[in-house]
């Protein structure tokens, strides 16, 4: 069921949402202050492509890893 949901999402909304996140990330990376936000926007672009079956969790809940944003799925 996740596959069907992800394909429908990708075709109907995911591609342009991911594209918007990539463009916003590039614009934000033009300034020193915006670089962390731009990098976060690139991570959201990946999540916007296939969101079904993934959970965004805080880094404090990920055991044994030193990551800032972790996606389970």
CHARMM internal coordinates of N, CA and C (Angstrom, degrees):
IC EDIT
DIST 1 N 1 CA 1.4421
DIST 1 CA 1 C 1.5238
ANGL 1 N 1 CA 1 C 111.33
DIST 1 C 2 N 1.3579
ANGL 1 CA 1 C 2 N 115.91
DIHE 1 N 1 CA 1 C 2 N -33.31
DIST 2 N 2 CA 1.4580
ANGL 1 C 2 N 2 CA 118.78
DIHE 1 CA 1 C 2 N 2 CA 177.91
DIST 2 CA 2 C 1.5219
ANGL 2 N 2 CA 2 C 111.18
DIHE 1 C 2 N 2 CA 2 C -62.74
DIST 2 C 3 N 1.3313
ANGL 2 CA 2 C 3 N 116.04
DIHE 2 N 2 CA 2 C 3 N -37.68
DIST 3 N 3 CA 1.4620
ANGL 2 C 3 N 3 CA 119.75
DIHE 2 CA 2 C 3 N 3 CA -179.49
DIST 3 CA 3 C 1.5242
ANGL 3 N 3 CA 3 C 110.93
DIHE 2 C 3 N 3 CA 3 C -62.29
DIST 3 C 4 N 1.3207
ANGL 3 CA 3 C 4 N 117.01
DIHE 3 N 3 CA 3 C 4 N -44.89
DIST 4 N 4 CA 1.4639
ANGL 3 C 4 N 4 CA 120.81
DIHE 3 CA 3 C 4 N 4 CA 179.53
DIST 4 CA 4 C 1.5222
ANGL 4 N 4 CA 4 C 110.20
DIHE 3 C 4 N 4 CA 4 C -63.51
DIST 4 C 5 N 1.3302
ANGL 4 CA 4 C 5 N 116.80
DIHE 4 N 4 CA 4 C 5 N -45.31
DIST 5 N 5 CA 1.4639
ANGL 4 C 5 N 5 CA 120.13
DIHE 4 CA 4 C 5 N 5 CA 179.06
DIST 5 CA 5 C 1.5166
ANGL 5 N 5 CA 5 C 112.47
DIHE 4 C 5 N 5 CA 5 C -62.64
DIST 5 C 6 N 1.3363
ANGL 5 CA 5 C 6 N 116.93
DIHE 5 N 5 CA 5 C 6 N -40.84
DIST 6 N 6 CA 1.4655
ANGL 5 C 6 N 6 CA 120.03
DIHE 5 CA 5 C 6 N 6 CA -179.87
DIST 6 CA 6 C 1.5240
ANGL 6 N 6 CA 6 C 111.38
DIHE 5 C 6 N 6 CA 6 C -68.05
DIST 6 C 7 N 1.3341
ANGL 6 CA 6 C 7 N 117.91
DIHE 6 N 6 CA 6 C 7 N -38.98
DIST 7 N 7 CA 1.4718
ANGL 6 C 7 N 7 CA 119.96
DIHE 6 CA 6 C 7 N 7 CA 179.30
DIST 7 CA 7 C 1.5211
ANGL 7 N 7 CA 7 C 110.07
DIHE 6 C 7 N 7 CA 7 C -66.41
DIST 7 C 8 N 1.3306
ANGL 7 CA 7 C 8 N 117.28
DIHE 7 N 7 CA 7 C 8 N -45.22
DIST 8 N 8 CA 1.4652
ANGL 7 C 8 N 8 CA 119.58
DIHE 7 CA 7 C 8 N 8 CA 177.63
DIST 8 CA 8 C 1.5263
ANGL 8 N 8 CA 8 C 111.49
DIHE 7 C 8 N 8 CA 8 C -61.50
DIST 8 C 9 N 1.3244
ANGL 8 CA 8 C 9 N 116.55
DIHE 8 N 8 CA 8 C 9 N -43.60
DIST 9 N 9 CA 1.4604
ANGL 8 C 9 N 9 CA 120.48
DIHE 8 CA 8 C 9 N 9 CA 178.74
DIST 9 CA 9 C 1.5183
ANGL 9 N 9 CA 9 C 111.39
DIHE 8 C 9 N 9 CA 9 C -61.49
DIST 9 C 10 N 1.3272
ANGL 9 CA 9 C 10 N 116.62
DIHE 9 N 9 CA 9 C 10 N -44.74
DIST 10 N 10 CA 1.4627
ANGL 9 C 10 N 10 CA 120.83
DIHE 9 CA 9 C 10 N 10 CA -178.31
DIST 10 CA 10 C 1.5203
ANGL 10 N 10 CA 10 C 111.03
DIHE 9 C 10 N 10 CA 10 C -61.69
DIST 10 C 11 N 1.3192
ANGL 10 CA 10 C 11 N 116.69
DIHE 10 N 10 CA 10 C 11 N -43.48
DIST 11 N 11 CA 1.4647
ANGL 10 C 11 N 11 CA 120.65
DIHE 10 CA 10 C 11 N 11 CA -178.07
DIST 11 CA 11 C 1.5251
ANGL 11 N 11 CA 11 C 111.62
DIHE 10 C 11 N 11 CA 11 C -71.07
DIST 11 C 12 N 1.3137
ANGL 11 CA 11 C 12 N 117.31
DIHE 11 N 11 CA 11 C 12 N -42.36
DIST 12 N 12 CA 1.4653
ANGL 11 C 12 N 12 CA 120.06
DIHE 11 CA 11 C 12 N 12 CA -172.78
DIST 12 CA 12 C 1.5254
ANGL 12 N 12 CA 12 C 114.08
DIHE 11 C 12 N 12 CA 12 C -85.11
DIST 12 C 13 N 1.3212
ANGL 12 CA 12 C 13 N 118.13
DIHE 12 N 12 CA 12 C 13 N -37.92
DIST 13 N 13 CA 1.4646
ANGL 12 C 13 N 13 CA 118.25
DIHE 12 CA 12 C 13 N 13 CA -172.99
DIST 13 CA 13 C 1.5200
ANGL 13 N 13 CA 13 C 114.50
DIHE 12 C 13 N 13 CA 13 C -141.57
DIST 13 C 14 N 1.3186
ANGL 13 CA 13 C 14 N 117.84
DIHE 13 N 13 CA 13 C 14 N -25.80
DIST 14 N 14 CA 1.4551
ANGL 13 C 14 N 14 CA 120.54
DIHE 13 CA 13 C 14 N 14 CA -170.47
DIST 14 CA 14 C 1.5133
ANGL 14 N 14 CA 14 C 115.11
DIHE 13 C 14 N 14 CA 14 C -65.25
DIST 14 C 15 N 1.3210
ANGL 14 CA 14 C 15 N 117.58
DIHE 14 N 14 CA 14 C 15 N -39.47
DIST 15 N 15 CA 1.4669
ANGL 14 C 15 N 15 CA 119.45
DIHE 14 CA 14 C 15 N 15 CA -174.75
DIST 15 CA 15 C 1.5148
ANGL 15 N 15 CA 15 C 111.60
DIHE 14 C 15 N 15 CA 15 C -66.77
DIST 15 C 16 N 1.3299
ANGL 15 CA 15 C 16 N 118.45
DIHE 15 N 15 CA 15 C 16 N -42.20
DIST 16 N 16 CA 1.4737
ANGL 15 C 16 N 16 CA 118.57
DIHE 15 CA 15 C 16 N 16 CA -178.30
DIST 16 CA 16 C 1.5171
ANGL 16 N 16 CA 16 C 111.23
DIHE 15 C 16 N 16 CA 16 C -76.14
DIST 16 C 17 N 1.3345
ANGL 16 CA 16 C 17 N 117.73
DIHE 16 N 16 CA 16 C 17 N -29.79
DIST 17 N 17 CA 1.4578
ANGL 16 C 17 N 17 CA 119.89
DIHE 16 CA 16 C 17 N 17 CA 176.35
DIST 17 CA 17 C 1.5287
ANGL 17 N 17 CA 17 C 110.47
DIHE 16 C 17 N 17 CA 17 C -68.26
DIST 17 C 18 N 1.3240
ANGL 17 CA 17 C 18 N 116.87
DIHE 17 N 17 CA 17 C 18 N -41.40
DIST 18 N 18 CA 1.4658
ANGL 17 C 18 N 18 CA 120.72
DIHE 17 CA 17 C 18 N 18 CA 177.19
DIST 18 CA 18 C 1.5253
ANGL 18 N 18 CA 18 C 110.37
DIHE 17 C 18 N 18 CA 18 C -65.47
DIST 18 C 19 N 1.3211
ANGL 18 CA 18 C 19 N 116.82
DIHE 18 N 18 CA 18 C 19 N -40.85
DIST 19 N 19 CA 1.4624
ANGL 18 C 19 N 19 CA 120.91
DIHE 18 CA 18 C 19 N 19 CA 178.03
DIST 19 CA 19 C 1.5271
ANGL 19 N 19 CA 19 C 110.90
DIHE 18 C 19 N 19 CA 19 C -61.45
DIST 19 C 20 N 1.3347
ANGL 19 CA 19 C 20 N 116.75
DIHE 19 N 19 CA 19 C 20 N -41.51
DIST 20 N 20 CA 1.4714
ANGL 19 C 20 N 20 CA 120.72
DIHE 19 CA 19 C 20 N 20 CA 178.91
DIST 20 CA 20 C 1.5297
ANGL 20 N 20 CA 20 C 110.70
DIHE 19 C 20 N 20 CA 20 C -64.61
DIST 20 C 21 N 1.3296
ANGL 20 CA 20 C 21 N 117.50
DIHE 20 N 20 CA 20 C 21 N -38.23
DIST 21 N 21 CA 1.4660
ANGL 20 C 21 N 21 CA 120.32
DIHE 20 CA 20 C 21 N 21 CA 177.50
DIST 21 CA 21 C 1.5296
ANGL 21 N 21 CA 21 C 111.23
DIHE 20 C 21 N 21 CA 21 C -66.67
DIST 21 C 22 N 1.3197
ANGL 21 CA 21 C 22 N 117.47
DIHE 21 N 21 CA 21 C 22 N -37.77
DIST 22 N 22 CA 1.4683
ANGL 21 C 22 N 22 CA 120.27
DIHE 21 CA 21 C 22 N 22 CA 179.01
DIST 22 CA 22 C 1.5295
ANGL 22 N 22 CA 22 C 110.28
DIHE 21 C 22 N 22 CA 22 C -67.08
DIST 22 C 23 N 1.3162
ANGL 22 CA 22 C 23 N 116.89
DIHE 22 N 22 CA 22 C 23 N -44.08
DIST 23 N 23 CA 1.4707
ANGL 22 C 23 N 23 CA 120.15
DIHE 22 CA 22 C 23 N 23 CA 178.77
DIST 23 CA 23 C 1.5277
ANGL 23 N 23 CA 23 C 110.32
DIHE 22 C 23 N 23 CA 23 C -63.30
DIST 23 C 24 N 1.3275
ANGL 23 CA 23 C 24 N 116.86
DIHE 23 N 23 CA 23 C 24 N -45.03
DIST 24 N 24 CA 1.4637
ANGL 23 C 24 N 24 CA 119.98
DIHE 23 CA 23 C 24 N 24 CA 178.38
DIST 24 CA 24 C 1.5239
ANGL 24 N 24 CA 24 C 110.77
DIHE 23 C 24 N 24 CA 24 C -62.33
DIST 24 C 25 N 1.3244
ANGL 24 CA 24 C 25 N 117.26
DIHE 24 N 24 CA 24 C 25 N -39.05
DIST 25 N 25 CA 1.4601
ANGL 24 C 25 N 25 CA 120.71
DIHE 24 CA 24 C 25 N 25 CA 178.15
DIST 25 CA 25 C 1.5146
ANGL 25 N 25 CA 25 C 112.42
DIHE 24 C 25 N 25 CA 25 C -63.30
DIST 25 C 26 N 1.3305
ANGL 25 CA 25 C 26 N 116.61
DIHE 25 N 25 CA 25 C 26 N -40.47
DIST 26 N 26 CA 1.4702
ANGL 25 C 26 N 26 CA 119.73
DIHE 25 CA 25 C 26 N 26 CA 178.47
DIST 26 CA 26 C 1.5218
ANGL 26 N 26 CA 26 C 110.99
DIHE 25 C 26 N 26 CA 26 C -65.92
DIST 26 C 27 N 1.3259
ANGL 26 CA 26 C 27 N 116.71
DIHE 26 N 26 CA 26 C 27 N -40.99
DIST 27 N 27 CA 1.4668
ANGL 26 C 27 N 27 CA 120.15
DIHE 26 CA 26 C 27 N 27 CA 179.00
DIST 27 CA 27 C 1.5278
ANGL 27 N 27 CA 27 C 110.24
DIHE 26 C 27 N 27 CA 27 C -65.42
DIST 27 C 28 N 1.3212
ANGL 27 CA 27 C 28 N 117.01
DIHE 27 N 27 CA 27 C 28 N -42.89
DIST 28 N 28 CA 1.4585
ANGL 27 C 28 N 28 CA 120.17
DIHE 27 CA 27 C 28 N 28 CA -179.87
DIST 28 CA 28 C 1.5231
ANGL 28 N 28 CA 28 C 112.11
DIHE 27 C 28 N 28 CA 28 C -65.97
DIST 28 C 29 N 1.3156
ANGL 28 CA 28 C 29 N 117.66
DIHE 28 N 28 CA 28 C 29 N -31.95
DIST 29 N 29 CA 1.4672
ANGL 28 C 29 N 29 CA 120.82
DIHE 28 CA 28 C 29 N 29 CA -179.19
DIST 29 CA 29 C 1.5327
ANGL 29 N 29 CA 29 C 112.54
DIHE 28 C 29 N 29 CA 29 C -74.42
DIST 29 C 30 N 1.3139
ANGL 29 CA 29 C 30 N 118.13
DIHE 29 N 29 CA 29 C 30 N -4.17
DIST 30 N 30 CA 1.4626
ANGL 29 C 30 N 30 CA 120.61
DIHE 29 CA 29 C 30 N 30 CA 177.22
DIST 30 CA 30 C 1.5268
ANGL 30 N 30 CA 30 C 112.15
DIHE 29 C 30 N 30 CA 30 C -73.03
DIST 30 C 31 N 1.3257
ANGL 30 CA 30 C 31 N 116.63
DIHE 30 N 30 CA 30 C 31 N -21.83
DIST 31 N 31 CA 1.4611
ANGL 30 C 31 N 31 CA 119.70
DIHE 30 CA 30 C 31 N 31 CA 178.43
DIST 31 CA 31 C 1.5261
ANGL 31 N 31 CA 31 C 109.44
DIHE 30 C 31 N 31 CA 31 C -112.53
DIST 31 C 32 N 1.3027
ANGL 31 CA 31 C 32 N 116.43
DIHE 31 N 31 CA 31 C 32 N 152.75
DIST 32 N 32 CA 1.4632
ANGL 31 C 32 N 32 CA 120.93
DIHE 31 CA 31 C 32 N 32 CA -179.69
DIST 32 CA 32 C 1.5249
ANGL 32 N 32 CA 32 C 110.35
DIHE 31 C 32 N 32 CA 32 C -65.51
DIST 32 C 33 N 1.3009
ANGL 32 CA 32 C 33 N 117.11
DIHE 32 N 32 CA 32 C 33 N -39.65
DIST 33 N 33 CA 1.4592
ANGL 32 C 33 N 33 CA 120.82
DIHE 32 CA 32 C 33 N 33 CA -178.81
DIST 33 CA 33 C 1.5242
ANGL 33 N 33 CA 33 C 111.30
DIHE 32 C 33 N 33 CA 33 C -68.14
DIST 33 C 34 N 1.3232
ANGL 33 CA 33 C 34 N 117.92
DIHE 33 N 33 CA 33 C 34 N -31.90
DIST 34 N 34 CA 1.4571
ANGL 33 C 34 N 34 CA 121.64
DIHE 33 CA 33 C 34 N 34 CA -176.30
DIST 34 CA 34 C 1.5137
ANGL 34 N 34 CA 34 C 115.29
DIHE 33 C 34 N 34 CA 34 C -85.25
DIST 34 C 35 N 1.3399
ANGL 34 CA 34 C 35 N 118.78
DIHE 34 N 34 CA 34 C 35 N -6.27
DIST 35 N 35 CA 1.4673
ANGL 34 C 35 N 35 CA 120.99
DIHE 34 CA 34 C 35 N 35 CA -176.24
DIST 35 CA 35 C 1.5306
ANGL 35 N 35 CA 35 C 112.29
DIHE 34 C 35 N 35 CA 35 C -59.10
DIST 35 C 36 N 1.3299
ANGL 35 CA 35 C 36 N 121.03
DIHE 35 N 35 CA 35 C 36 N -47.14
DIST 36 N 36 CA 1.4719
ANGL 35 C 36 N 36 CA 118.94
DIHE 35 CA 35 C 36 N 36 CA 178.71
DIST 36 CA 36 C 1.5303
ANGL 36 N 36 CA 36 C 112.72
DIHE 35 C 36 N 36 CA 36 C -61.13
DIST 36 C 37 N 1.3209
ANGL 36 CA 36 C 37 N 116.95
DIHE 36 N 36 CA 36 C 37 N -37.84
DIST 37 N 37 CA 1.4611
ANGL 36 C 37 N 37 CA 120.20
DIHE 36 CA 36 C 37 N 37 CA 178.00
DIST 37 CA 37 C 1.5240
ANGL 37 N 37 CA 37 C 110.95
DIHE 36 C 37 N 37 CA 37 C -69.51
DIST 37 C 38 N 1.3273
ANGL 37 CA 37 C 38 N 116.97
DIHE 37 N 37 CA 37 C 38 N -36.47
DIST 38 N 38 CA 1.4585
ANGL 37 C 38 N 38 CA 120.53
DIHE 37 CA 37 C 38 N 38 CA 177.61
DIST 38 CA 38 C 1.5121
ANGL 38 N 38 CA 38 C 111.80
DIHE 37 C 38 N 38 CA 38 C -65.11
DIST 38 C 39 N 1.3314
ANGL 38 CA 38 C 39 N 117.37
DIHE 38 N 38 CA 38 C 39 N -40.87
DIST 39 N 39 CA 1.4582
ANGL 38 C 39 N 39 CA 120.68
DIHE 38 CA 38 C 39 N 39 CA 177.77
DIST 39 CA 39 C 1.5268
ANGL 39 N 39 CA 39 C 110.78
DIHE 38 C 39 N 39 CA 39 C -65.22
DIST 39 C 40 N 1.3127
ANGL 39 CA 39 C 40 N 116.64
DIHE 39 N 39 CA 39 C 40 N -37.99
DIST 40 N 40 CA 1.4640
ANGL 39 C 40 N 40 CA 120.12
DIHE 39 CA 39 C 40 N 40 CA 175.25
DIST 40 CA 40 C 1.5123
ANGL 40 N 40 CA 40 C 111.86
DIHE 39 C 40 N 40 CA 40 C -64.90
DIST 40 C 41 N 1.3219
ANGL 40 CA 40 C 41 N 116.67
DIHE 40 N 40 CA 40 C 41 N -35.37
DIST 41 N 41 CA 1.4596
ANGL 40 C 41 N 41 CA 120.38
DIHE 40 CA 40 C 41 N 41 CA 177.90
DIST 41 CA 41 C 1.5208
ANGL 41 N 41 CA 41 C 111.51
DIHE 40 C 41 N 41 CA 41 C -66.45
DIST 41 C 42 N 1.3326
ANGL 41 CA 41 C 42 N 117.39
DIHE 41 N 41 CA 41 C 42 N -35.44
DIST 42 N 42 CA 1.4699
ANGL 41 C 42 N 42 CA 120.28
DIHE 41 CA 41 C 42 N 42 CA 176.02
DIST 42 CA 42 C 1.5243
ANGL 42 N 42 CA 42 C 110.99
DIHE 41 C 42 N 42 CA 42 C -65.29
DIST 42 C 43 N 1.3315
ANGL 42 CA 42 C 43 N 117.24
DIHE 42 N 42 CA 42 C 43 N -37.56
DIST 43 N 43 CA 1.4705
ANGL 42 C 43 N 43 CA 120.32
DIHE 42 CA 42 C 43 N 43 CA 177.37
DIST 43 CA 43 C 1.5238
ANGL 43 N 43 CA 43 C 110.69
DIHE 42 C 43 N 43 CA 43 C -66.67
DIST 43 C 44 N 1.3352
ANGL 43 CA 43 C 44 N 116.87
DIHE 43 N 43 CA 43 C 44 N -37.65
DIST 44 N 44 CA 1.4586
ANGL 43 C 44 N 44 CA 120.06
DIHE 43 CA 43 C 44 N 44 CA 177.61
DIST 44 CA 44 C 1.5216
ANGL 44 N 44 CA 44 C 111.76
DIHE 43 C 44 N 44 CA 44 C -68.40
DIST 44 C 45 N 1.3282
ANGL 44 CA 44 C 45 N 117.63
DIHE 44 N 44 CA 44 C 45 N -28.81
DIST 45 N 45 CA 1.4624
ANGL 44 C 45 N 45 CA 120.44
DIHE 44 CA 44 C 45 N 45 CA 177.73
DIST 45 CA 45 C 1.5193
ANGL 45 N 45 CA 45 C 110.68
DIHE 44 C 45 N 45 CA 45 C -63.79
DIST 45 C 46 N 1.3158
ANGL 45 CA 45 C 46 N 117.26
DIHE 45 N 45 CA 45 C 46 N -40.30
DIST 46 N 46 CA 1.4660
ANGL 45 C 46 N 46 CA 120.52
DIHE 45 CA 45 C 46 N 46 CA 177.59
DIST 46 CA 46 C 1.5197
ANGL 46 N 46 CA 46 C 109.96
DIHE 45 C 46 N 46 CA 46 C -64.72
DIST 46 C 47 N 1.3184
ANGL 46 CA 46 C 47 N 116.97
DIHE 46 N 46 CA 46 C 47 N -41.98
DIST 47 N 47 CA 1.4588
ANGL 46 C 47 N 47 CA 121.38
DIHE 46 CA 46 C 47 N 47 CA 179.81
DIST 47 CA 47 C 1.5275
ANGL 47 N 47 CA 47 C 111.16
DIHE 46 C 47 N 47 CA 47 C -67.77
DIST 47 C 48 N 1.3302
ANGL 47 CA 47 C 48 N 118.01
DIHE 47 N 47 CA 47 C 48 N -31.41
DIST 48 N 48 CA 1.4640
ANGL 47 C 48 N 48 CA 121.36
DIHE 47 CA 47 C 48 N 48 CA -178.41
DIST 48 CA 48 C 1.5260
ANGL 48 N 48 CA 48 C 112.02
DIHE 47 C 48 N 48 CA 48 C -70.56
DIST 48 C 49 N 1.3153
ANGL 48 CA 48 C 49 N 118.46
DIHE 48 N 48 CA 48 C 49 N -20.66
DIST 49 N 49 CA 1.4616
ANGL 48 C 49 N 49 CA 120.26
DIHE 48 CA 48 C 49 N 49 CA -179.21
DIST 49 CA 49 C 1.5239
ANGL 49 N 49 CA 49 C 112.03
DIHE 48 C 49 N 49 CA 49 C -72.89
DIST 49 C 50 N 1.3042
ANGL 49 CA 49 C 50 N 118.21
DIHE 49 N 49 CA 49 C 50 N -47.66
DIST 50 N 50 CA 1.4670
ANGL 49 C 50 N 50 CA 121.97
DIHE 49 CA 49 C 50 N 50 CA -178.82
DIST 50 CA 50 C 1.5223
ANGL 50 N 50 CA 50 C 109.87
DIHE 49 C 50 N 50 CA 50 C -136.88
DIST 50 C 51 N 1.3386
ANGL 50 CA 50 C 51 N 118.06
DIHE 50 N 50 CA 50 C 51 N 82.76
DIST 51 N 51 CA 1.4596
ANGL 50 C 51 N 51 CA 120.35
DIHE 50 CA 50 C 51 N 51 CA -173.72
DIST 51 CA 51 C 1.5304
ANGL 51 N 51 CA 51 C 115.12
DIHE 50 C 51 N 51 CA 51 C -81.86
DIST 51 C 52 N 1.3159
ANGL 51 CA 51 C 52 N 118.79
DIHE 51 N 51 CA 51 C 52 N -21.34
DIST 52 N 52 CA 1.4611
ANGL 51 C 52 N 52 CA 120.33
DIHE 51 CA 51 C 52 N 52 CA -173.35
DIST 52 CA 52 C 1.5140
ANGL 52 N 52 CA 52 C 110.70
DIHE 51 C 52 N 52 CA 52 C -76.03
DIST 52 C 53 N 1.3190
ANGL 52 CA 52 C 53 N 115.77
DIHE 52 N 52 CA 52 C 53 N 129.87
DIST 53 N 53 CA 1.4545
ANGL 52 C 53 N 53 CA 121.56
DIHE 52 CA 52 C 53 N 53 CA -179.47
DIST 53 CA 53 C 1.5078
ANGL 53 N 53 CA 53 C 113.88
DIHE 52 C 53 N 53 CA 53 C 92.50
DIST 53 C 54 N 1.3264
ANGL 53 CA 53 C 54 N 118.53
DIHE 53 N 53 CA 53 C 54 N 5.55
DIST 54 N 54 CA 1.4626
ANGL 53 C 54 N 54 CA 122.28
DIHE 53 CA 53 C 54 N 54 CA 179.33
DIST 54 CA 54 C 1.5194
ANGL 54 N 54 CA 54 C 109.36
DIHE 53 C 54 N 54 CA 54 C -119.92
DIST 54 C 55 N 1.3157
ANGL 54 CA 54 C 55 N 115.51
DIHE 54 N 54 CA 54 C 55 N 146.76
DIST 55 N 55 CA 1.4577
ANGL 54 C 55 N 55 CA 122.06
DIHE 54 CA 54 C 55 N 55 CA 176.01
DIST 55 CA 55 C 1.5151
ANGL 55 N 55 CA 55 C 108.67
DIHE 54 C 55 N 55 CA 55 C -123.13
DIST 55 C 56 N 1.3143
ANGL 55 CA 55 C 56 N 116.63
DIHE 55 N 55 CA 55 C 56 N 136.16
DIST 56 N 56 CA 1.4592
ANGL 55 C 56 N 56 CA 121.46
DIHE 55 CA 55 C 56 N 56 CA 173.37
DIST 56 CA 56 C 1.5214
ANGL 56 N 56 CA 56 C 106.36
DIHE 55 C 56 N 56 CA 56 C -95.57
DIST 56 C 57 N 1.3210
ANGL 56 CA 56 C 57 N 115.92
DIHE 56 N 56 CA 56 C 57 N 121.50
DIST 57 N 57 CA 1.4642
ANGL 56 C 57 N 57 CA 121.01
DIHE 56 CA 56 C 57 N 57 CA -176.62
DIST 57 CA 57 C 1.5187
ANGL 57 N 57 CA 57 C 109.44
DIHE 56 C 57 N 57 CA 57 C -124.16
DIST 57 C 58 N 1.3393
ANGL 57 CA 57 C 58 N 117.64
DIHE 57 N 57 CA 57 C 58 N 153.27
DIST 58 N 58 CA 1.4640
ANGL 57 C 58 N 58 CA 120.03
DIHE 57 CA 57 C 58 N 58 CA 175.23
DIST 58 CA 58 C 1.5240
ANGL 58 N 58 CA 58 C 110.75
DIHE 57 C 58 N 58 CA 58 C -66.35
DIST 58 C 59 N 1.2969
ANGL 58 CA 58 C 59 N 115.54
DIHE 58 N 58 CA 58 C 59 N 152.81
DIST 59 N 59 CA 1.4649
ANGL 58 C 59 N 59 CA 120.54
DIHE 58 CA 58 C 59 N 59 CA -178.44
DIST 59 CA 59 C 1.5212
ANGL 59 N 59 CA 59 C 111.44
DIHE 58 C 59 N 59 CA 59 C -63.99
DIST 59 C 60 N 1.3091
ANGL 59 CA 59 C 60 N 117.53
DIHE 59 N 59 CA 59 C 60 N -25.63
DIST 60 N 60 CA 1.4645
ANGL 59 C 60 N 60 CA 119.61
DIHE 59 CA 59 C 60 N 60 CA -179.61
DIST 60 CA 60 C 1.5269
ANGL 60 N 60 CA 60 C 112.17
DIHE 59 C 60 N 60 CA 60 C -68.00
DIST 60 C 61 N 1.3233
ANGL 60 CA 60 C 61 N 118.06
DIHE 60 N 60 CA 60 C 61 N -20.14
DIST 61 N 61 CA 1.4583
ANGL 60 C 61 N 61 CA 121.71
DIHE 60 CA 60 C 61 N 61 CA 179.30
DIST 61 CA 61 C 1.5191
ANGL 61 N 61 CA 61 C 113.38
DIHE 60 C 61 N 61 CA 61 C -88.38
DIST 61 C 62 N 1.3050
ANGL 61 CA 61 C 62 N 117.93
DIHE 61 N 61 CA 61 C 62 N -9.32
DIST 62 N 62 CA 1.4579
ANGL 61 C 62 N 62 CA 121.32
DIHE 61 CA 61 C 62 N 62 CA -179.51
DIST 62 CA 62 C 1.5201
ANGL 62 N 62 CA 62 C 107.47
DIHE 61 C 62 N 62 CA 62 C -89.15
DIST 62 C 63 N 1.3144
ANGL 62 CA 62 C 63 N 117.08
DIHE 62 N 62 CA 62 C 63 N 117.50
DIST 63 N 63 CA 1.4659
ANGL 62 C 63 N 63 CA 121.66
DIHE 62 CA 62 C 63 N 63 CA -175.53
DIST 63 CA 63 C 1.5188
ANGL 63 N 63 CA 63 C 111.01
DIHE 62 C 63 N 63 CA 63 C -85.02
DIST 63 C 64 N 1.3234
ANGL 63 CA 63 C 64 N 116.14
DIHE 63 N 63 CA 63 C 64 N 127.94
DIST 64 N 64 CA 1.4575
ANGL 63 C 64 N 64 CA 120.88
DIHE 63 CA 63 C 64 N 64 CA 172.89
DIST 64 CA 64 C 1.5090
ANGL 64 N 64 CA 64 C 116.12
DIHE 63 C 64 N 64 CA 64 C 78.60
DIST 64 C 65 N 1.3045
ANGL 64 CA 64 C 65 N 118.98
DIHE 64 N 64 CA 64 C 65 N 10.95
DIST 65 N 65 CA 1.4670
ANGL 64 C 65 N 65 CA 120.96
DIHE 64 CA 64 C 65 N 65 CA 179.43
DIST 65 CA 65 C 1.5143
ANGL 65 N 65 CA 65 C 109.27
DIHE 64 C 65 N 65 CA 65 C -126.04
DIST 65 C 66 N 1.3207
ANGL 65 CA 65 C 66 N 115.32
DIHE 65 N 65 CA 65 C 66 N 146.45
DIST 66 N 66 CA 1.4630
ANGL 65 C 66 N 66 CA 120.08
DIHE 65 CA 65 C 66 N 66 CA 175.62
DIST 66 CA 66 C 1.5070
ANGL 66 N 66 CA 66 C 108.23
DIHE 65 C 66 N 66 CA 66 C -108.11
DIST 66 C 67 N 1.3128
ANGL 66 CA 66 C 67 N 117.18
DIHE 66 N 66 CA 66 C 67 N 79.23
DIST 67 N 67 CA 1.4535
ANGL 66 C 67 N 67 CA 123.24
DIHE 66 CA 66 C 67 N 67 CA 178.89
DIST 67 CA 67 C 1.5220
ANGL 67 N 67 CA 67 C 108.06
DIHE 66 C 67 N 67 CA 67 C -128.55
DIST 67 C 68 N 1.3055
ANGL 67 CA 67 C 68 N 117.14
DIHE 67 N 67 CA 67 C 68 N 156.20
DIST 68 N 68 CA 1.4421
ANGL 67 C 68 N 68 CA 120.32
DIHE 67 CA 67 C 68 N 68 CA -179.74
DIST 68 CA 68 C 1.5270
ANGL 68 N 68 CA 68 C 111.36
DIHE 67 C 68 N 68 CA 68 C -91.52
DIST 68 C 69 N 1.3176
ANGL 68 CA 68 C 69 N 117.32
DIHE 68 N 68 CA 68 C 69 N -40.13
DIST 69 N 69 CA 1.4556
ANGL 68 C 69 N 69 CA 121.27
DIHE 68 CA 68 C 69 N 69 CA 177.45
DIST 69 CA 69 C 1.5156
ANGL 69 N 69 CA 69 C 107.01
DIHE 68 C 69 N 69 CA 69 C -127.38
DIST 69 C 70 N 1.2966
ANGL 69 CA 69 C 70 N 116.63
DIHE 69 N 69 CA 69 C 70 N 126.99
DIST 70 N 70 CA 1.4652
ANGL 69 C 70 N 70 CA 120.97
DIHE 69 CA 69 C 70 N 70 CA -179.24
DIST 70 CA 70 C 1.5251
ANGL 70 N 70 CA 70 C 108.54
DIHE 69 C 70 N 70 CA 70 C -121.30
DIST 70 C 71 N 1.3211
ANGL 70 CA 70 C 71 N 115.72
DIHE 70 N 70 CA 70 C 71 N 138.11
DIST 71 N 71 CA 1.4522
ANGL 70 C 71 N 71 CA 121.24
DIHE 70 CA 70 C 71 N 71 CA 176.97
DIST 71 CA 71 C 1.5111
ANGL 71 N 71 CA 71 C 108.36
DIHE 70 C 71 N 71 CA 71 C -116.43
DIST 71 C 72 N 1.3047
ANGL 71 CA 71 C 72 N 116.40
DIHE 71 N 71 CA 71 C 72 N 125.61
DIST 72 N 72 CA 1.4510
ANGL 71 C 72 N 72 CA 120.26
DIHE 71 CA 71 C 72 N 72 CA 175.22
DIST 72 CA 72 C 1.5110
ANGL 72 N 72 CA 72 C 107.87
DIHE 71 C 72 N 72 CA 72 C -99.32
DIST 72 C 73 N 1.3029
ANGL 72 CA 72 C 73 N 116.97
DIHE 72 N 72 CA 72 C 73 N 143.08
DIST 73 N 73 CA 1.4533
ANGL 72 C 73 N 73 CA 117.28
DIHE 72 CA 72 C 73 N 73 CA 175.47
DIST 73 CA 73 C 1.4466
ANGL 73 N 73 CA 73 C 115.16
DIHE 72 C 73 N 73 CA 73 C 156.74
END
COOR INIT
IC SEED 1 N 1 CA 1 C
IC BUILD
